[in-house]
C-alpha cells in the first residue's frame, strides 16, 4: 500500500485547505440560516417603518389619521420645509412623508382630496403605506357618506383597522408549509466540495504526474493497475471523509430535525453523488492543468461559475429560463433542484420520486463522462511522452 500511503500523505499536507473551506462553508451557512430563521409564521405581522407626518390641519380626521399611522409605524419628527423633507429622505431618516394640509378634512369629505406625499422612489414600503392610508380614508368616507358624523366616522374607521385575521400556512406539502433549515445549509455544499476536491485532488495528481515520480513508480515492483487502484482508493476515501464531516456538521447543528426527516436518505444520497461528481471534475482538472500556479484560479472559476449558474448562491426560481436551459447540463443544477424539493416536501409523489432518480442518474452520468474524458486525455498524454 505504498502508493496509497503516498496519496494520503499529500492529503494530510493539504488538509489545511480542507479545514479553511469547511470553515467558510460553516460560516456562510450559519449566517444564512440566522437571516432566514426570522421568516416563520410569526413574521406575518405589520411591518413598521420610519415615516414623518406633517400635520397642518387641526381637525378630527387629521388627528385620527395621525394616531392610526403612529400605531403602525415609527413617527419621526422633521422640519416642514421642502429642504428638510428632501434631506430626511435622502439620508434615509424616513422612508415616507405625508403632509396633511390645513383644511384637509373639509376638502376630503366634500371633494375626496388626496394627501400630498413624498417617498423613496421604487420603494415597496411606500406602496404599502399608500395602501394603508387609502384604506383608512376610504373607511372614513364610507361611514361619513352613510350618515355618521365626522367624529363617529373616524372612530369607526379606526376600530375597523384594528381587526386582524389569523394567518395559518396550509400543510400542502406534509411539512407544515415550512422549509427544512438544513436544506438551506446544504445549498452551498456543491461550491465547497468542488473547491476542496479541486485544490486537493488535482494538486495530488499533478504531483504524481511529475517526471521524477513517474520514473520511480515505473521502476517499482508494484504493477500499474495496483498503483491506479490504490490511488483511486485514497481519493475516494478522502472524498467520502469530507462528505462525512459535512454530514456530521448537519447532525451537530440540527440533530433530531435531520434524523427524523423522512427525506434524510435522499439528502444523503444527493450529497454523496454530487461529491462523486466533484471528484470526477477534480480528476479532469488535474489532468488538464499542468502548472500549480494556475490551479487555484481554474478551480475557483469552475466552482464559482458552475454554482452561480446552477442556483447554489441564488434560488433556482430567480434564474431566467435561458440560464436554466444551460445549467441543466451540469450536476449542480440537479443537486439544487433535488435539495429544494426535499427541503420543501415531506410527502413525495411518484413524479417527485422520478425526478429524484433522474437527478441522481444525470449527476452520475456527468461524473462518468468527466472520468472517461480524463482517462482518455491521460492516456494520450502518456503516449505523447513515450
DRENMARRO-338952 format. One record per residue (C-alpha): residue number from 1; residue in three letters; x, y, z. Coordinates in Angstrom, 3 decimals, always signed. Layout:
N
NUM | ALA | X | Y | Z
...
//
This chain:
386
1 | UNK | +0.000 | +0.000 | +0.000
2 | UNK | +2.941 | +2.311 | -0.663
3 | UNK | +1.094 | +4.331 | -3.312
4 | UNK | -1.949 | +4.622 | -1.048
5 | UNK | +0.224 | +5.965 | +1.769
6 | UNK | +1.819 | +8.442 | -0.625
7 | UNK | -1.590 | +9.775 | -1.662
8 | UNK | -2.748 | +10.078 | +1.938
9 | UNK | +0.467 | +11.870 | +2.914
10 | UNK | -0.248 | +14.513 | +0.287
11 | UNK | -3.835 | +14.730 | +1.515
12 | UNK | -2.578 | +15.475 | +5.021
13 | UNK | -0.277 | +18.190 | +3.689
14 | UNK | -3.226 | +19.887 | +2.001
15 | UNK | -5.664 | +19.317 | +4.859
16 | UNK | -5.390 | +22.953 | +5.973
17 | UNK | -7.250 | +23.945 | +2.805
18 | UNK | -9.973 | +21.437 | +3.634
19 | UNK | -10.415 | +22.994 | +7.062
20 | UNK | -10.373 | +26.511 | +5.613
21 | UNK | -13.126 | +25.826 | +3.090
22 | UNK | -15.186 | +23.893 | +5.619
23 | UNK | -14.916 | +26.896 | +7.930
24 | UNK | -16.078 | +29.180 | +5.125
25 | UNK | -18.933 | +26.800 | +4.385
26 | UNK | -19.991 | +26.676 | +8.022
27 | UNK | -19.810 | +30.453 | +8.403
28 | UNK | -21.843 | +31.207 | +5.264
29 | UNK | -24.425 | +28.568 | +6.066
30 | UNK | -24.881 | +29.700 | +9.673
31 | UNK | -25.216 | +33.362 | +8.665
32 | UNK | -27.759 | +32.459 | +6.001
33 | UNK | -29.691 | +30.292 | +8.416
34 | UNK | -29.723 | +33.068 | +11.007
35 | UNK | -31.128 | +35.501 | +8.462
36 | UNK | -33.760 | +33.039 | +7.278
37 | UNK | -34.780 | +31.952 | +10.775
38 | UNK | -36.885 | +35.093 | +11.098
39 | UNK | -39.065 | +34.022 | +8.179
40 | UNK | -41.519 | +31.946 | +10.190
41 | UNK | -45.246 | +32.022 | +10.784
42 | UNK | -44.789 | +34.666 | +13.466
43 | UNK | -43.249 | +37.032 | +10.917
44 | UNK | -46.589 | +37.672 | +9.214
45 | UNK | -47.074 | +40.933 | +11.048
46 | UNK | -47.497 | +44.544 | +10.065
47 | UNK | -44.045 | +45.958 | +9.371
48 | UNK | -43.130 | +49.296 | +10.950
49 | UNK | -41.026 | +51.823 | +9.033
50 | UNK | -39.822 | +55.310 | +9.820
51 | UNK | -42.204 | +57.928 | +8.464
52 | UNK | -42.869 | +61.624 | +9.022
53 | UNK | -46.321 | +63.189 | +9.343
54 | UNK | -46.540 | +66.956 | +8.896
55 | UNK | -49.970 | +67.814 | +10.347
56 | UNK | -51.044 | +71.347 | +9.439
57 | UNK | -54.768 | +70.683 | +9.772
58 | UNK | -56.276 | +70.851 | +13.263
59 | UNK | -59.243 | +68.543 | +12.680
60 | UNK | -60.644 | +65.234 | +13.895
61 | UNK | -59.765 | +63.497 | +10.624
62 | UNK | -56.158 | +64.688 | +10.766
63 | UNK | -55.830 | +63.568 | +14.395
64 | UNK | -57.364 | +60.177 | +13.605
65 | UNK | -55.053 | +59.591 | +10.631
66 | UNK | -52.018 | +60.608 | +12.674
67 | UNK | -52.963 | +58.239 | +15.521
68 | UNK | -53.607 | +55.433 | +13.042
69 | UNK | -50.181 | +55.790 | +11.427
70 | UNK | -48.491 | +56.152 | +14.812
71 | UNK | -49.881 | +52.772 | +15.905
72 | UNK | -48.334 | +51.024 | +12.897
73 | UNK | -45.154 | +52.942 | +12.096
74 | UNK | -42.424 | +54.945 | +13.795
75 | UNK | -43.214 | +58.652 | +13.567
76 | UNK | -40.039 | +60.729 | +13.142
77 | UNK | -40.034 | +64.498 | +13.650
78 | UNK | -38.535 | +66.538 | +10.816
79 | UNK | -38.876 | +70.109 | +9.638
80 | UNK | -41.743 | +71.144 | +7.397
81 | UNK | -39.591 | +72.918 | +4.834
82 | UNK | -39.002 | +71.334 | +1.418
83 | UNK | -35.264 | +71.086 | +2.099
84 | UNK | -35.895 | +69.319 | +5.416
85 | UNK | -38.094 | +66.743 | +3.698
86 | UNK | -35.589 | +66.150 | +0.918
87 | UNK | -32.710 | +65.723 | +3.387
88 | UNK | -34.709 | +63.303 | +5.536
89 | UNK | -35.488 | +61.116 | +2.528
90 | UNK | -32.002 | +61.377 | +1.049
91 | UNK | -30.257 | +60.310 | +4.266
92 | UNK | -32.911 | +57.634 | +4.885
93 | UNK | -34.053 | +59.128 | +8.170
94 | UNK | -37.539 | +58.371 | +6.932
95 | UNK | -38.930 | +56.389 | +4.012
96 | UNK | -42.207 | +58.223 | +3.662
97 | UNK | -43.506 | +61.721 | +4.355
98 | UNK | -47.191 | +62.599 | +4.419
99 | UNK | -48.422 | +66.190 | +4.610
100 | UNK | -51.934 | +66.915 | +5.935
101 | UNK | -52.606 | +70.499 | +4.738
102 | UNK | -54.812 | +72.990 | +6.532
103 | UNK | -58.495 | +72.480 | +5.771
104 | UNK | -57.906 | +68.942 | +4.517
105 | UNK | -60.887 | +67.455 | +6.386
106 | UNK | -63.363 | +69.637 | +4.581
107 | UNK | -61.709 | +69.158 | +1.199
108 | UNK | -61.599 | +65.384 | +1.627
109 | UNK | -65.192 | +64.966 | +2.743
110 | UNK | -66.525 | +67.252 | +0.021
111 | UNK | -64.225 | +66.559 | -2.941
112 | UNK | -62.178 | +63.487 | -1.940
113 | UNK | -58.921 | +65.481 | -1.989
114 | UNK | -55.718 | +63.428 | -1.852
115 | UNK | -52.875 | +63.894 | +0.564
116 | UNK | -49.514 | +65.245 | -0.513
117 | UNK | -46.815 | +62.637 | -0.007
118 | UNK | -43.075 | +62.290 | -0.601
119 | UNK | -41.389 | +58.902 | -0.684
120 | UNK | -38.357 | +56.987 | -1.797
121 | UNK | -38.525 | +56.012 | -5.482
122 | UNK | -39.383 | +52.373 | -6.229
123 | UNK | -39.878 | +51.647 | -2.545
124 | UNK | -42.060 | +48.686 | -1.622
125 | UNK | -42.743 | +50.136 | +1.817
126 | UNK | -44.059 | +53.335 | +0.204
127 | UNK | -46.643 | +51.402 | -1.764
128 | UNK | -47.504 | +49.548 | +1.415
129 | UNK | -48.120 | +52.822 | +3.310
130 | UNK | -50.112 | +54.246 | +0.390
131 | UNK | -52.445 | +51.279 | +0.637
132 | UNK | -52.828 | +51.722 | +4.411
133 | UNK | -53.677 | +55.415 | +4.124
134 | UNK | -56.133 | +54.836 | +1.296
135 | UNK | -57.773 | +52.026 | +3.228
136 | UNK | -58.217 | +54.239 | +6.304
137 | UNK | -59.542 | +57.265 | +4.392
138 | UNK | -61.917 | +55.113 | +2.355
139 | UNK | -63.300 | +53.719 | +5.599
140 | UNK | -63.879 | +57.219 | +6.973
141 | UNK | -65.576 | +58.293 | +3.750
142 | UNK | -67.884 | +55.258 | +3.681
143 | UNK | -69.056 | +55.857 | +7.243
144 | UNK | -69.447 | +59.587 | +6.650
145 | UNK | -71.467 | +59.066 | +3.477
146 | UNK | -73.644 | +56.595 | +5.402
147 | UNK | -74.817 | +59.369 | +7.730
148 | UNK | -72.298 | +59.221 | +10.561
149 | UNK | -70.718 | +62.387 | +11.918
150 | UNK | -67.037 | +63.057 | +11.290
151 | UNK | -66.125 | +62.038 | +14.835
152 | UNK | -68.105 | +58.782 | +14.585
153 | UNK | -66.756 | +58.015 | +11.125
154 | UNK | -63.167 | +58.467 | +12.292
155 | UNK | -63.756 | +56.362 | +15.401
156 | UNK | -65.402 | +53.504 | +13.499
157 | UNK | -62.733 | +53.563 | +10.783
158 | UNK | -60.046 | +53.350 | +13.462
159 | UNK | -61.785 | +50.368 | +15.054
160 | UNK | -62.135 | +48.703 | +11.666
161 | UNK | -58.375 | +48.861 | +11.012
162 | UNK | -57.661 | +47.078 | +14.282
163 | UNK | -59.456 | +43.937 | +13.118
164 | UNK | -56.817 | +41.348 | +12.252
165 | UNK | -57.074 | +37.954 | +10.657
166 | UNK | -55.344 | +34.779 | +11.747
167 | UNK | -52.766 | +33.593 | +9.241
168 | UNK | -52.131 | +29.879 | +9.065
169 | UNK | -49.935 | +28.180 | +6.497
170 | UNK | -51.652 | +25.305 | +4.743
171 | UNK | -49.908 | +21.986 | +5.164
172 | UNK | -49.978 | +21.089 | +1.479
173 | UNK | -46.521 | +19.528 | +1.450
174 | UNK | -46.562 | +17.476 | +4.647
175 | UNK | -44.100 | +19.922 | +6.188
176 | UNK | -46.499 | +22.438 | +7.753
177 | UNK | -45.744 | +24.881 | +4.959
178 | UNK | -42.148 | +25.333 | +6.120
179 | UNK | -38.765 | +24.541 | +4.595
180 | UNK | -36.243 | +22.323 | +6.317
181 | UNK | -33.462 | +24.550 | +7.702
182 | UNK | -30.708 | +22.050 | +6.875
183 | UNK | -31.725 | +22.205 | +3.207
184 | UNK | -30.605 | +25.833 | +3.170
185 | UNK | -27.437 | +24.780 | +4.964
186 | UNK | -26.691 | +22.202 | +2.246
187 | UNK | -27.415 | +24.634 | -0.593
188 | UNK | -23.772 | +25.782 | -0.598
189 | UNK | -22.286 | +22.287 | -0.373
190 | UNK | -21.506 | +21.928 | -4.130
191 | UNK | -19.283 | +25.000 | -4.119
192 | UNK | -17.346 | +23.817 | -1.092
193 | UNK | -16.857 | +20.238 | -2.254
194 | UNK | -15.791 | +21.296 | -5.772
195 | UNK | -13.332 | +23.818 | -4.345
196 | UNK | -11.899 | +21.421 | -1.761
197 | UNK | -11.502 | +18.426 | -4.059
198 | UNK | -10.361 | +20.598 | -6.939
199 | UNK | -7.499 | +22.025 | -4.903
200 | UNK | -6.521 | +18.793 | -3.144
201 | UNK | -7.154 | +16.014 | -5.660
202 | UNK | -5.885 | +17.977 | -8.655
203 | UNK | -2.736 | +19.025 | -6.767
204 | UNK | -2.067 | +15.441 | -5.695
205 | UNK | -2.482 | +14.178 | -9.262
206 | UNK | -0.137 | +16.855 | -10.570
207 | UNK | +2.497 | +15.729 | -8.075
208 | UNK | +2.201 | +12.101 | -9.163
209 | UNK | +2.355 | +13.121 | -12.819
210 | UNK | +5.732 | +14.792 | -12.388
211 | UNK | +8.538 | +13.180 | -14.370
212 | UNK | +10.610 | +12.108 | -11.374
213 | UNK | +7.705 | +10.461 | -9.573
214 | UNK | +6.529 | +8.669 | -12.722
215 | UNK | +10.002 | +7.280 | -13.361
216 | UNK | +10.321 | +5.989 | -9.817
217 | UNK | +6.859 | +4.411 | -9.906
218 | UNK | +7.630 | +2.805 | -13.278
219 | UNK | +10.648 | +1.074 | -11.693
220 | UNK | +8.553 | -0.133 | -8.786
221 | UNK | +7.632 | -3.759 | -8.310
222 | UNK | +4.004 | -2.678 | -7.863
223 | UNK | +2.027 | -3.122 | -11.085
224 | UNK | +0.466 | -0.136 | -12.833
225 | UNK | -3.038 | -1.446 | -12.196
226 | UNK | -2.269 | -1.828 | -8.498
227 | UNK | -0.899 | +1.717 | -8.372
228 | UNK | -4.028 | +3.090 | -10.025
229 | UNK | -6.254 | +1.088 | -7.692
230 | UNK | -4.508 | +2.395 | -4.575
231 | UNK | -4.659 | +5.949 | -5.897
232 | UNK | -8.387 | +5.704 | -6.638
233 | UNK | -8.986 | +4.211 | -3.190
234 | UNK | -7.131 | +7.076 | -1.487
235 | UNK | -9.046 | +9.723 | -3.427
236 | UNK | -12.392 | +8.044 | -2.747
237 | UNK | -11.647 | +7.796 | +0.981
238 | UNK | -10.679 | +11.464 | +1.015
239 | UNK | -13.881 | +12.489 | -0.749
240 | UNK | -16.113 | +10.352 | +1.450
241 | UNK | -14.293 | +11.647 | +4.529
242 | UNK | -15.059 | +15.263 | +3.589
243 | UNK | -18.658 | +14.271 | +2.872
244 | UNK | -18.839 | +12.596 | +6.284
245 | UNK | -17.548 | +15.735 | +8.016
246 | UNK | -20.275 | +17.761 | +6.315
247 | UNK | -22.991 | +15.354 | +7.415
248 | UNK | -21.547 | +15.445 | +10.932
249 | UNK | -21.901 | +19.243 | +10.910
250 | UNK | -25.532 | +18.849 | +9.866
251 | UNK | -26.140 | +16.435 | +12.754
252 | UNK | -24.446 | +18.756 | +15.236
253 | UNK | -26.396 | +21.817 | +14.115
254 | UNK | -29.811 | +20.260 | +13.500
255 | UNK | -29.804 | +16.984 | +15.443
256 | UNK | -33.196 | +15.298 | +15.513
257 | UNK | -34.555 | +17.709 | +12.919
258 | UNK | -32.400 | +15.926 | +10.346
259 | UNK | -32.569 | +12.444 | +11.864
260 | UNK | -36.377 | +12.452 | +11.982
261 | UNK | -36.764 | +13.853 | +8.476
262 | UNK | -38.415 | +11.281 | +6.177
263 | UNK | -36.181 | +12.501 | +3.339
264 | UNK | -32.858 | +12.149 | +5.133
265 | UNK | -31.729 | +9.217 | +2.991
266 | UNK | -32.457 | +11.171 | -0.175
267 | UNK | -30.457 | +14.092 | +1.224
268 | UNK | -27.553 | +11.759 | +1.995
269 | UNK | -27.716 | +10.261 | -1.480
270 | UNK | -27.853 | +13.665 | -3.132
271 | UNK | -24.827 | +14.991 | -1.248
272 | UNK | -22.843 | +11.790 | -1.798
273 | UNK | -23.492 | +11.755 | -5.550
274 | UNK | -22.531 | +15.418 | -6.001
275 | UNK | -19.355 | +14.540 | -4.072
276 | UNK | -18.554 | +11.860 | -6.648
277 | UNK | -19.266 | +14.338 | -9.436
278 | UNK | -16.923 | +16.856 | -7.819
279 | UNK | -14.258 | +14.132 | -7.516
280 | UNK | -14.565 | +13.330 | -11.233
281 | UNK | -14.338 | +17.029 | -12.130
282 | UNK | -11.269 | +17.379 | -9.933
283 | UNK | -9.702 | +14.376 | -11.647
284 | UNK | -10.292 | +16.030 | -15.025
285 | UNK | -8.864 | +19.343 | -13.801
286 | UNK | -5.784 | +17.511 | -12.530
287 | UNK | -5.239 | +16.020 | -15.969
288 | UNK | -5.755 | +19.267 | -17.893
289 | UNK | -3.905 | +21.752 | -15.679
290 | UNK | -0.136 | +21.470 | -15.921
291 | UNK | +1.016 | +24.231 | -13.551
292 | UNK | +0.154 | +24.547 | -9.871
293 | UNK | +0.370 | +28.332 | -10.133
294 | UNK | -2.854 | +28.456 | -12.171
295 | UNK | -4.650 | +25.645 | -10.358
296 | UNK | -6.365 | +27.893 | -7.784
297 | UNK | -7.663 | +30.228 | -10.478
298 | UNK | -9.035 | +27.354 | -12.552
299 | UNK | -10.720 | +25.656 | -9.592
300 | UNK | -12.310 | +28.866 | -8.300
301 | UNK | -13.539 | +29.734 | -11.786
302 | UNK | -15.140 | +26.314 | -12.216
303 | UNK | -16.650 | +26.245 | -8.721
304 | UNK | -17.969 | +29.808 | -8.703
305 | UNK | -19.128 | +29.734 | -12.321
306 | UNK | -20.983 | +26.444 | -12.092
307 | UNK | -22.558 | +27.180 | -8.703
308 | UNK | -23.644 | +30.688 | -9.714
309 | UNK | -25.168 | +29.335 | -12.898
310 | UNK | -26.940 | +26.418 | -11.229
311 | UNK | -28.641 | +28.006 | -8.221
312 | UNK | -26.230 | +27.423 | -5.341
313 | UNK | -25.973 | +31.114 | -4.471
314 | UNK | -29.413 | +32.231 | -5.658
315 | UNK | -32.638 | +30.158 | -5.683
316 | UNK | -33.473 | +28.487 | -8.990
317 | UNK | -36.743 | +30.428 | -9.107
318 | UNK | -34.774 | +33.635 | -9.578
319 | UNK | -32.828 | +32.344 | -12.575
320 | UNK | -34.009 | +33.065 | -16.098
321 | UNK | -35.264 | +30.346 | -18.405
322 | UNK | -32.259 | +30.636 | -20.710
323 | UNK | -29.911 | +30.246 | -17.756
324 | UNK | -31.794 | +27.155 | -16.590
325 | UNK | -31.587 | +25.567 | -20.033
326 | UNK | -27.814 | +25.864 | -19.933
327 | UNK | -27.437 | +24.877 | -16.259
328 | UNK | -29.342 | +21.609 | -16.768
329 | UNK | -26.206 | +20.169 | -18.353
330 | UNK | -24.341 | +20.447 | -15.041
331 | UNK | -24.749 | +18.246 | -11.937
332 | UNK | -25.032 | +21.182 | -9.535
333 | UNK | -28.347 | +22.186 | -11.129
334 | UNK | -29.859 | +18.773 | -10.394
335 | UNK | -28.384 | +18.750 | -6.920
336 | UNK | -30.009 | +22.109 | -6.132
337 | UNK | -33.299 | +21.053 | -7.731
338 | UNK | -33.465 | +17.946 | -5.551
339 | UNK | -32.245 | +19.785 | -2.463
340 | UNK | -35.028 | +22.375 | -2.807
341 | UNK | -37.652 | +19.683 | -3.412
342 | UNK | -36.576 | +17.539 | -0.471
343 | UNK | -36.401 | +20.549 | +1.828
344 | UNK | -39.878 | +21.738 | +0.904
345 | UNK | -41.856 | +18.489 | +0.725
346 | UNK | -42.109 | +15.692 | +3.257
347 | UNK | -44.603 | +13.704 | +1.240
348 | UNK | -43.148 | +12.828 | -2.155
349 | UNK | -45.373 | +11.960 | -5.087
350 | UNK | -44.494 | +9.484 | -7.813
351 | UNK | -43.459 | +12.307 | -10.130
352 | UNK | -41.163 | +13.711 | -7.441
353 | UNK | -39.549 | +10.318 | -6.896
354 | UNK | -38.962 | +10.000 | -10.622
355 | UNK | -37.344 | +13.439 | -10.623
356 | UNK | -35.083 | +12.379 | -7.756
357 | UNK | -33.843 | +9.261 | -9.533
358 | UNK | -33.461 | +11.225 | -12.741
359 | UNK | -31.359 | +13.811 | -10.914
360 | UNK | -29.195 | +11.096 | -9.384
361 | UNK | -28.677 | +9.469 | -12.786
362 | UNK | -27.706 | +12.728 | -14.515
363 | UNK | -25.191 | +13.585 | -11.797
364 | UNK | -23.613 | +10.133 | -12.058
365 | UNK | -23.594 | +10.319 | -15.858
366 | UNK | -21.746 | +13.637 | -15.665
367 | UNK | -19.219 | +12.105 | -13.265
368 | UNK | -18.621 | +9.136 | -15.570
369 | UNK | -18.275 | +11.454 | -18.574
370 | UNK | -15.627 | +13.532 | -16.766
371 | UNK | -13.824 | +10.351 | -15.707
372 | UNK | -13.749 | +8.857 | -19.210
373 | UNK | -12.570 | +12.125 | -20.750
374 | UNK | -9.842 | +12.430 | -18.118
375 | UNK | -8.676 | +8.849 | -18.713
376 | UNK | -8.604 | +9.391 | -22.476
377 | UNK | -6.600 | +12.601 | -22.137
378 | UNK | -4.250 | +10.994 | -19.634
379 | UNK | -3.626 | +8.053 | -21.955
380 | UNK | -2.981 | +10.382 | -24.887
381 | UNK | -0.524 | +12.406 | -22.797
382 | UNK | +1.399 | +9.256 | -21.808
383 | UNK | +1.618 | +8.117 | -25.397
384 | UNK | +2.976 | +11.512 | -26.486
385 | UNK | +5.680 | +11.397 | -23.821
386 | UNK | +6.629 | +7.866 | -24.783
//
